[in-house]
Amino acid sequence: MMRLKILFAGIFIFMLVLTIRTSLQSNLFSVLPGMLNHPWTVATLWDAYFGFLTFYIWVAYKEDRLFSRILWFFLIMVLGNIAMSFYVLVELFRLPPHSSFESLLMRRSHPLS
């Protein structure tokens, strides 16, 4: 699991730095109208958001509270890979040591109260 932690921490840090650096150089909302005229921009956005939605389906499966599902949906749709990599990191750090990969993918089991 350490390799996954390193991978997703790298993705999180890279995307966060890239987004901040790019935001400081150029305002997305000022360039977006012109970019939306290009078919590849539109296709790339559809591709990205369908990817976000696909990932979110797994998040909705893992999360048992409605509030968490709504919050993660919002974060994933707004922050994309930043939120997605952060979610995986949270899940990885919640796992007990020596957990299997399947335990990352499956729902957490809650003891009966």
C-alpha positions in Angstrom: 0.0 0.0 0.0 3.0 2.3 0.5 3.5 2.5 -3.3 -0.1 3.5 -3.7 0.3 6.2 -1.1 3.3 7.5 -2.9 1.6 7.4 -6.2 -1.6 9.2 -5.1 0.4 11.7 -2.9 2.4 12.5 -6.0 -0.7 13.0 -8.2 -2.3 15.2 -5.5 0.8 17.4 -5.0 1.5 17.7 -8.7 -2.1 18.6 -9.6 -2.4 21.0 -6.7 0.9 22.8 -7.6 0.0 22.8 -11.4 -3.4 24.2 -10.7 -2.2 27.0 -8.3 0.7 27.9 -10.7 -1.6 28.0 -13.7 -4.2 30.0 -11.8 -1.6 32.6 -10.9 -0.6 32.9 -14.6 -4.1 32.9 -16.2 -7.7 33.2 -15.1 -9.6 30.2 -16.2 -12.9 32.1 -16.5 -11.4 34.7 -18.8 -9.9 32.1 -21.3 -12.7 29.4 -21.1 -15.2 31.1 -23.4 -12.7 31.1 -26.2 -11.5 27.6 -25.5 -15.1 26.2 -25.6 -15.2 27.1 -29.3 -12.6 24.4 -30.0 -14.1 20.9 -30.5 -11.1 19.2 -28.7 -11.6 21.3 -25.6 -15.3 20.2 -25.5 -14.4 16.6 -26.1 -11.7 16.7 -23.4 -14.1 18.2 -20.9 -16.7 15.6 -21.6 -14.1 12.9 -21.2 -12.8 14.3 -17.9 -16.2 14.7 -16.4 -17.3 11.2 -17.4 -14.1 10.0 -15.8 -15.0 12.0 -12.6 -18.5 10.5 -12.7 -17.1 7.0 -13.1 -14.8 7.5 -10.1 -17.6 9.0 -8.1 -19.7 5.9 -8.5 -17.0 4.0 -6.6 -17.0 6.8 -3.9 -20.8 6.6 -3.6 -20.5 2.8 -3.1 -17.8 3.3 -0.4 -19.5 6.1 1.5 -22.5 5.1 3.6 -23.7 8.6 4.6 -25.7 10.8 2.2 -23.8 13.9 3.4 -20.5 12.3 2.5 -21.7 11.3 -0.9 -23.0 14.8 -1.7 -19.8 16.4 -0.4 -17.5 14.1 -2.4 -19.6 14.5 -5.5 -19.3 18.3 -5.3 -15.5 18.1 -4.6 -14.8 15.7 -7.4 -16.9 17.7 -9.9 -15.2 21.0 -8.9 -11.6 19.9 -8.2 -11.3 16.8 -10.4 -8.1 14.8 -9.9 -7.1 16.8 -6.9 -10.2 15.6 -5.0 -10.0 12.1 -6.4 -6.3 11.6 -5.4 -7.1 13.1 -2.0 -10.0 10.6 -1.5 -7.8 7.7 -2.3 -5.1 8.9 0.1 -7.8 9.3 2.9 -8.9 5.7 2.2 -5.4 4.4 2.1 -4.5 6.0 5.5 -7.7 4.6 7.0 -6.7 1.0 6.2 -5.0 -1.0 8.9 -1.4 -2.1 8.3 -1.0 -5.0 5.9 -4.5 -4.6 4.4 -5.2 -6.1 1.0 -5.9 -4.2 -2.1 -9.5 -5.6 -2.0 -10.0 -3.9 1.4 -9.2 -0.5 -0.3 -11.8 -1.1 -3.0 -14.6 -2.6 -0.9 -17.0 -0.9 1.5 -15.8 -0.6 5.0 -17.7 -3.0 7.3 -19.2 -1.4 10.3 -19.7 -3.4 13.5 -23.3 -3.7 14.6 -24.2 -1.3 17.4 
